[in-house]
């Protein structure tokens, strides 16, 4: 018999408001130097779609904040798992910006989002420990890793891990990168089980490259040159080209390291669930990973079957991306993609920090 940390329930919340690319056609976009971009908005929008694959994204309604949608995803995961919520040992909420109201862009971090979620779930057990985890876009995967480690140490048997973000409220409307960001929440229940074979989390690798890459994503004022437009708000800013180069160089190495630790060959992988900020970048990361394994001719059909893509209609929802992918697949809502018992899956993410992590998971 083995002891394994197994996902026994998934949930997600996908906001109802659909924002298509045409919504940005009347935007005035500026450079980081405060100069109007020299291309018409329709060309800027078209180029962004070509590179990122994003055709539309989802925004939360004005009455919701991140802790609300985290709660919705949590309830969904609890329903699918059928466990008693009072038996949870941990509630971990990965996010980066806290609760941000539509009419007040100041972040709210007290109490923590995890405390708010536990309160909304009406859990009375004082030993259900609730805490937040800010780790850039890889935050949810890191929460999964931490929960797994708690279980290995004998400190937990069940954990609820949530990723929730409202990036629409920290994106500068005058920065073309604002078209990338979206809102959403995803969650899983992880459970420590006795199993007849080794399943669940087989290995994991994390790294933080802060020496030269700490500020590839950071908060700053609006690109709009008018001080009254900039106001006192801070917005998420990204050095997109440098992020792309960093991710392409480093993510395949981290994924390969996690495969090596698990004793798994790439040919045994059924799905690669990767953070989605740029479809072209994810394609190139997968190609580079296969190249590391001696396959330099990865065809489109193999890529499509192996790596489900939701960025075209969900945009980049940061920490919510991977748990939302898991939930869509688990509930047969992503055409052509299924995870069966015995399938081995990679969960990998990259984001602000710069941080990267990768988990090798075998479905029970």
Secondary structure, 3 states (H helix, E strand, C coil): CEEEEEEEEEEEECCCEEEEHHHHCCCCCECCCCCECCCCHHHHHHHHHHHHCCCEEEECCCCCCHHHHHHHHHHHHHHHHCCCHHHCCEEEEECCCCEEECCEEEEECCCCHHHHHHHHCCCCCCCCEEEEECCHHHHHHHHHHHHHHHHHCCCCCEEEEEEEEEHHHCCCCCCHHHHCECEEEEEEEEEEEEECCCCEEEEEEEEECCCCCCCCEEEECCCCCCHHHHCCCCEEEECHHHHHHHHHHHHHHHHHHHHHHHCCCHHHEEEEEECCCCHHHHHHHHHHHHHHCCCCCCCHHHHHHHCCCCHHHHCECCCHHHHHHHHHHHCCCCCCCCCCCCCEEEEEEEECCCEEEEEEEECC
